[in-house]
Amino acid sequence: LPDSKADLLLFGNAERAVVEVAHRVAAGEDIKQITDIRGTAYMRQGIPEGWTVLDSSEIDADKSLVHPQTDPYADTSAKDKQGCGDKNNQTKPSKIDP
């Protein structure tokens, strides 16, 4: 955002945010004052009152609380040992004579 010199960044599925920004700018609102729309980011001069600054390198310092990332393609814990079907309970083809 700082490198782009943009006043407002819209992210995600921003269709509603784009419409709201367009309506508000068309109504004469300064884009720098639009700071309350979900899915937007904007630059601030300082830390707002009441906000807490966290050092991101300290958030997961206790590695025992961090769960390993799950790979849904490698997880085979729910795999059925017999496979998907029972050979004795297969659907039989039907023949229809006209």
ABEGO torsion letter per residue (X at the ends): XAAAGBABBBBEBAAAAAAAAAAAAAAGBBAAABAABBGBBBBBABBBBGBBBBBAAAAAABAAABBBBBBAAABAAABBAAEABBAAABBBBBBBBX
